[in-house]
């Protein structure tokens, strides 16, 4: 164990005299031998007590069935350089790793690899890491590759009957997600209408061929998406559904074959959720097949009240293009729509953005049911994007 502690120190991990450190090799896991290590990993997780740290030495570990951890607090699972957990070809189950009802869980420095390129060919149910009703979790400095469905699903557990969202105060930072269908907060179990994750921070990650989906089936608030790269995604790169108090700040979107951000009501719940407060500020959008779409309502209901407070400010849009099959009236970088007969958005502010237009496109298209709409001080860019080639509107 001493060599493990030295390795952790060299990698910059803080070493305390108080926690108990375990390593998976103590339970029979052997790296790089091509033999199933899932029993050894499960035995190691079963041994963890509150406050323990599980260390995974360098190398590739074959995992052939889902491994679980439930109701443990202040657990850290840390990988040394190039520590990889890989699904074996005959994997049994859905998730590589599942965590339920934990507090202050940390996953750091690991590589997780699945079986399918979910960006090009989604395989629903072929998933990576599941965090169900965890609080205070930190997922940082990991790599996720090749999951047909969710590389990472952080949500309220399907059997959590608490009044407030069971998944709260989660940080996902400094990870790389590649060739996966999504990273999501959706509880996908059939017949459930659960919240997603309340107060989630998604910061400084790379989403390369992998979508971020912030979705809930019950009232959920608080999502901060900042400083991320979304690139080379085969479809929409970000979806937001029934989330309130959402901010997108200082992200870069590049080479997206769909909407950069698509915000819409969730059709998979019978509940009417009064969501609100969406801010998209200081982002860069480049080479996107369609821009930002905001849909307030997917059907008419006399009880519908306007969706309040939409802010789209200080962003830069270039090379936003539209397929030939899209009607000209829908070729707008920022577009709102509603299926309600009477209401849509109230309080829309689109200001201080810079944008280029491609043929037959326009900057904004706002539905006629939206009210209190302000569109000002936006600058159209021409040619080399110099100040002398801009027109303010």
C-alpha positions, 0 to 999 in steps of 0.5 A: 500500500505504501507505493500506492500512497506515494503514487497518489502524492505524485499525482497531486492527491492529498493524503490524510492520516485519517482515511483508510485506503484500500486497493482493488488488487487486495481483493483479487483484481489483476490488471491487463490479464483479460479476465473478469474483475467484477467480483473483485471490484464488488468485494472491494466496494462491499468492504468500504465503510464511510470515509474510506478511499478505494484506489485502483492501480494503473492498467485495464480491468475487465468488468463483465457485470454491473457493480454496486455501492449503496448508502455509503458516505464520504467515499472516494474512488481514485484511479492512478495513471491510465486506470481503466474499467472496461466492459467485457464483450459479454457484459451482463447488465446495463451500467458498468457502475451504479451508486445509490443514496450516497453522500459526498461521493468522489470519482476521480482519475478513471477511464470508463469504456463501453461497447458502442459508439452511441453518437453514431449509433445509439444503443439504449440501455448500454450505459456507463455510470449511474448515480441515483439519489446521491448528494454532493457527488463529485465526478472529476478528471475522468474519461468516458468512451463508447457508451451506446446510451448514457456515459453518465446518468445522474438523477433521482432514483426511480424508487425515491419517494422523498418530497424534494429531488433525491439527487442534489448538489452534484459537480461534473468537472474536467472530464472527457466524454467521447462517442456516447449518446448522452450525459443526462439527468433523466430518470428513464425507468418506464412509468416513473415521473421523477426529478432530475438533479437539483443544483448541478454544475457541469464545468470545464468538460469536453463533450466530443461526440456526446450530448448533454441532456438536462431533463426531468419529469418533475420540478427541478431547479439549478443547472450551471453549464460553464466553460465546456467544449461541445464538438463533433456531435452527430445531432443536437448537442444540448437538450434542456427539458423541464429544468428551471434556473439554468445557465449556459456560460462561456461554453464553446460549441463547434461542428454540431449536426443539429441544434446547439441548444434545444429547450422544450417541455417534456412529453414523457410526463403527465405533470405540468411543470412551470419551468423558468429562468434560462440564461445563455450568456457569453458562449461561442457557436461555430459551424452549427446545423441550426442554433438555439430553439426554445419551445414553451408548450407542446400542446394547448391547455387553458391552465398554461401560464407563460414561461418567464425570463429567457436571456440570450446575451453576449454570444458569438454565432458564426457559420450557423447553417440550415438543411435544404429541407428546412422551411425558410421561416424556420431558418433562424439562429434563435427561434421560439415557438409554442403549441399553445393557442394563447401563451408562450414566453414572457420576458425574452431578452436577446441583446449584445450578441454577434452573428453571421447569417447564411443564405435565407437565414435570419437572426431571430424568429419569435412566436406571436404569443411571446410577450415583453420581448427585447431584441437590441444591440446585436451586431451582424458580422460580415467578411473578416468579423472586424469592427468595420464590418458590423451592423448593429441592430 
